[in-house]
Each structure stands twice: as C-alpha cells, then as structure tokens.
Amino acid sequence: MKIYSKIMLATLPLVLLSLFGAAGMTYYFSQKSLSRLAENWLENRMAKIVQIVTEHRDIVVHFGLESSEPTIKQVKRDAIDAMQAVEIGKRGYVFILDADGVIIAHPDSSKIGGTAGNERWFKMRNENPEGRFDYINNGDTHLAMYSYFQPWRWFIVAADPKSEVYGEVEQMKPYVLGLAVIGMVVIALALMFVTRRLTAPLRDLTEGAQQIGKGDLDTRITVHTEDELGSLAKVFNTMAEQLKTSLAALRQREEHFRSLIENASDIIMILNDDGEIRYESPSIQRILGHDPEELLNTSIYELIHPDDLSGFKEAVLSVIDAPGVIRTFEFRFPHKNKAWRYLEATINKPVQDTVVEGVTINLRDVTERKQADEAIQKAMEEAEAANKAKSEFLANMSHEIRTPMNAILGFTELLADEIQTDRGREYLRAVSSGGKTLLSLINDILDLSKIEAGKLEIRYEPVNVKAILDEIANIFSQKIKEKGLEFNMDMDPMLPQWVSIDEVRIRQILFNLVGNAVKFTSEGFIKLSATVETVYPQQKTVDLMFSVQDTGAGIPEDQKAAVFEAFQQQAGQSASKYGGTGLGLTITRRLVEMMGGYISVDSEPGKGSVFTVLMKHLTVSAPEKAAAPTETFAPDSVSFEPAAILMADDVAANLDLLKGFLAPYNFHLIDVKNGKEAVESVRLLKPDLIFMDIKMPVMDGFEAVGVLKSDEEFKDIPVIAMTASVMKENEDMIWKAGFDAFLPKPVNRSRLAAELMRFLPCSKDAPGLENPGAAIETPAEKKGPDRSELLSVLRGEMTETWGRLSKTFIINDIDVFAERVMELGRKYDCRRIADWGAALQSQAQSFDMERLPQTLNEFMDIVSELEKQ
C-alpha cells in the first residue's frame, strides 16, 4: 500500500467524524436557537395579552368603578374580546379559566363552562404565577404559556400547536444533512489531492532509495520545495553522495586490509568452537610451508605438540566462555618439513561479531626469539653461577682472613696488659692498626659484594644531617690542618634538622668523598656543602644535594666514568703515593643509587674536582623519642659466678684466644675440635654455656646445634655462634638453626663479656657509662693519696690530648688515648675512669662511629665529676 493511501485511510475517518460532529453540533445549536426564538415569540404574545388585561383593569381603577358590577363585567368582556383578537400563529388561541378552573373564555364555545381544576398545569399557578407547559387538545400537543392575573383571579393561557412552533426547525434537517454530505465529499477530494501532493517528495525518496538499493549510487532526488521535505531530499542526496564515497573508500580499505593480511608477517587463523581451522592467511605458506588450503577443516588440536596441547586447549576454551577476553600462549607447531616451530598465539573471540564467527588467532613465529631467550637464560644461569662462585669465594676469603685476624687482634689485646715497655706497646699498636686496616679492606669488599648481590639493606630513620656534617668535618680536620689546606663548610639555612635516611650509609658516602678529596689535594681548599634543592610541602619531603669540592689533581674527561668502577684508579695515579683499592667511589655510587639518588663528578685536570650527590624525596621528620644511650663497660668491671663453658673450634689459636679472654673469670673451660665432640661433651658434662664455631670437620656447628636443640635435656643451654663468615645469608642461617647469640670474628674482649652477661649470672663492680653522672663511687675512689695527682694529669696533658682528638678524630690516636686512660685508672685505682677508657677503646677498635663521638665528648664531664668527689 502506498504512503498516500495510508495517510488517506488514517486521516479520512477522522475528517468525516469531525465533519459529522460539526454538522450535528450545528443542527443541535440551530434547533435550540430556533426553538428558543419560537418560545420567545409565544412569550411575547402572552405578554401582550397580559398587557391588554392590565390596561382594561387600570381603566376601571382609574375611574373608580371597582364597585360597579355591570361596568366590571363589561370591561372584562372587552378585555376578552381584545385578547382573542391577538394572533397566535395560524392555529394558536387564548382561553381563560376562573379561580376554580372553569373555562370562562375559549375560541371553541363548546369548551366554555368546562373545568380544568384537576389538571396539573392548572395547579402550577400556586407555585409560579407565570410559566409554560405542554397542553394536549384534540390529540395535538400544544406549547402553552400561562399567566395568573390576581386582580380578577383569571388563569390566562395562550396555546399553539408544537408542530407550528417548531415547524421551521424541522424543515432545516434536510438542508443540514445535505450540507454535511457535500462537505464530506469536498473534504475527501481535497484531502486526496493534498495528500498526493504532499507525498510526492516521499514517493520520489522511496523510488530513489530503491534505486540506490539496486546499486545505482548516482541516483539523486529533485528538490521541489524548501520545506522539511525539501530539506529531507537535500539530506538524502548528500547521504547518497557520502555513501558513494564511503563505499569506494570501504572497497579500497578492504583491498588494503586484504593485502595486509595476505602479506602479514604473522599468520591469521580462524577456528570454530571445536577447533577446526576455517581460515588461514596466505602467510602460513611463507612461515610454515603449508599451502593456505591444505589445513582447512583440519582440527588444530591434531597438529600441536602433545606437551603443549592441554594448555592450548584451555586457552581456547577460556576465550570461548568469555568473549572479548584475550589470551596469549606459546606452543609448538609442525613446519612442512616436520621441524617444530615455536608460535606465539594471541587468542580472541570477538564480542557479537557477525562478520568473524569463531575464534581468531594471531600466530607469530618466535622460534629465533625462543632460542635467544634460552641462550640468555643459560647465560644468566652461568652468570648467576659465577656470581655465586664469587660470593662463595668472598665468603671463604673473608672467613679465611678473619680467622687469623681473630688471633692477631685478639692476642694483641691480651698482650697489651702483658707488655710494659713503651716500645713494645708501640709495636702492638702498629700490629693492631695494620690488622684493623686489613679488616676495613675486607669489609669494603664484602660491602661491594652485598651491593652487587642486592643483599645490602637500607634502613631509613630520622637523622640529624647537620650533626653528621660536623662529625665528618671533625674527623678530617687534623689531617687537613697537617696538609695546610683550607676547609670550608657551607650549610643551607633551609636545611632541615631531621630527615629520614640511612645514617650509616650517608656517613659512609660523605666519609669516602671527603677522604678522597683530602687524599688527592696537596694545596688549596676543600669545601663540603649541603643544599636544599627542592621542597615538596604537601609530601613533606625535600631534595638534598651534598657536594665535596677540592683543588686537587682533578680527573681527565675520559676517565670520569672509570673512577666509579670497582678496582679502577685514575690512569697514571701513583699507588705507592696514594694507596687504596679503588673501591671507595664504587661503593659510594652504589649506595647513592640504592637510596634513589644520583652522583656525578665535574673535574678538570690541575684545577680540582666537585663530586655532587643528589638525594631525592627525603622525608622531613624528627625522631619520635631520643634513643636510649647504650650501656658501656670495661670487661674487668664484671664478676661472673662460677660456670662451665664449652668451646668448640677446630683452630687451636681461636681456642687459646678464648681461654685468654676468659682467664680473668672464674670459669671451668672445656675445649673440643668439632661438633661431634661438642655434642658428646655436652651430654657428659652438661655445661652452662657453649661457644660454637660454624665451620668444623666431622660435624659442623649447624648440625651440632640442631642435635642439641632437639634434645629436651639440653635445649635450654645457651649456644653462641662464633664464625668468621659474616655474609648476611650466613647470619640468617645462624638464627634459623637455633643459636642463641652470634659473635662475628674477630672478637674483642668487651663484646665477649657483653654476650656472657646475657646468659650467665654476674655483677658489675662499677657502673657503666649509660649515665655517667649517676655513677656509684667505690671506696677506692673516695680516698687515696694520689687522687689530686690523677686529676692533675687528667686536667693537664690528657685534656690537651682530648681536645686535639675531638677535632682530628683519628681512630688510632683515640685507641692510644683510651689505652693511656685505662693505665691511669689502674695506676690510681679509679674504676670510673678505667671503665670509661675501656669503653672508648672498644668502640674505637670496632669502628663504632655511632657511639664513639658521644663517648669521647663525655671525658670532661667525668673529670668534673671526679673533682667534686
């Protein structure tokens, strides 16, 4: 059905219904209006009749004839004649009833004398003196108007047949209906004409669309009007032009993508849900040697390497169950020549894609990459094995060197009390200094090994940066003074007091940089600077830049990178003059990078160098509370109750050293040479404490402690590990094995006594240094003839030496100073000063840079305390 027919069918009933409604309403209101006019006309006739009666009655009243009965009768007859003379249509008439309902006047004389007293319309006068009613006379319905004239008590009625009253209205019906029919016909014809005219552009659009649907993209619509349909025709023409252009571009793009797929380096494959191959791009022939049609309708599951089949199936099924999800999987697929090739598959099932039905797979030949990865993996394993071998070598080297160093430094400490000559003590100090230097070198090598293995831990905590800078300046001030150099320190006023950083490592970094500057500068100056580069208020962090500038030898441009490499030194540098291993800057760079910072050098030969360290995003935060001072003491100040101690070590020198350290105490010492003998001795003697070496023949320390800790009878005996293996993994193994404590070699007497105090009953003859001002005085300190002489020495040469050491902070000199203080304490029987000297020496010998400055600064307080006693 054509559109204009649809419009006609849809609109014509509405139009006809509207027309019928309009005609009906016209007829209805016309009838009403005409009926009302007819009724008004009858009312006017009635009003004229009442006026006639009223005028006649007024004549009687005017002349005062109300009492003259003959006159009144005559006037009433005249009034009746005048009323009946009033024309009421062609068939209308007037009649009058008296108060009792008797007809006293009527055009039909036969009606005179009749009564209507019981008629409902007669009784209406009691309700309303005027009105209208329907009145039937001789079978014909009349419209009657009545008026009750009270003075004469007349009920006057004017009646006219309804057929005469409404006759004109009835005559209008044929004309109204005819007019309605004519209107409907005219409107229908006009509607058909207008509809056809209006739908003509739509008809043209329909025909144009049909032509385009048949492939005639050159079809265009003629625009007849400028209304909405005209605009629609223009849009249609524009769409047709765009469609023609788009189809042309689509064909070109289709050819382009077809060419891409056919020449792609990857294989495009489409599978149905059962794994059958429905499509494979031509590139399969170039990559795998198969003809594109060869594998069609073949299940891919029959071709995949059996070891890869289950994983591939799982990947395919997962994308079938979850369209739109992309999975990747590597598997082996046969080449035409039967060789297995590694393919990387990207598997996907497009969501609601009616063009591509099934699972699409993009296959890439990764055989060469796989082989390269395997080669890299092999190389990595070899490198890891080499690194492991290096770590094992370093661990063994550390162990082998620390074992004799334990004897060297330990017996040196024991001999200090035995040798009385100054020259002998000087020799001992030289031996001790050399041993400590060698130990420092071993520590540097182990630090570098830990960094390379990623096992060095960085511990962030609030640190007073200014205090560290002052400490570094004090350490090197004497050496700088001896070389005649100028030292400058520049601290940014914006530098926060506390930042979160690894205190030990930042001190190590600055120590290395300033130490290098002092080593290579013979004249001029050295400048240590700390600057706030960037402030991040919202994050409460800052970027800090540390720089060390010198006027030393400088570094050539081509050697700047080499100075940060391990065991590398500047070309032409005199090893005999400057010494060193070339590890300092290497460790410095690695530490800076581990803390997220950068280090750089700007240098020019003959003009000096500037090393710059930038530390990024350091948190500004003060410590929650001050750290409690660590208790320090002299080994001679401790008294132990009698106890049996078992010592297990396969090196006789180590056993002799332990015996020497423990000789002053009331211990029963038992020594064995391996773990098996240790277990047997424990079961036989049940000692109070065990010192256990780790590396021993027959049964090592790990196995021995495992046996003891698994025995309910002996598991509570404290076992202290003593080993020269100080790598972190070894330490972790020691704690996991069940040891109660750990003493790395070389061991000094103070630390040995401290560990014993944790497990054996003891008492201290004098207080430690944790609170110097609260020390308990011994009787020997309160009396003694030489107290004034002691104070004189302390206030004199010892105060002068202390002042110099506070500035130079040279470790060997501090060691000598501590030894001298201990001699004074023993000579003058002053345990307070002797304990302080022992603590100072212990910290100096163990390079305890965290506590050593604080302990050294307490010297004058102790002297003042002794003066007050």
PyMOL commands that set and color helices and strands:
alter all, ss='L'
color gray80, all
select helices_A, chain A and resi 3-62+69-84+109-111+120-126+162-165+167-213+228-263+283-288+300-302+306-321+367-415+422-452+465-482+503-520+557-559+562-564+575-578+584-594+635-637+652-662+675-685+701-709+728-737+749-759+772-774+779-782+787-808+811-827+831-845+852-857+859-868
alter helices_A, ss='H'
color red, helices_A
select strands_A, chain A and resi 93-97+103-105+130-137+140-149+154-161+267-271+277-280+326-334+340-348+359-365+461-464+486-491+498-501+525-536+541-550+598-604+608-619+638-640+643-648+667-672+689-693+719-723+741-744+762-764
alter strands_A, ss='S'
color yellow, strands_A
deselect
rebuild
show_as cartoon
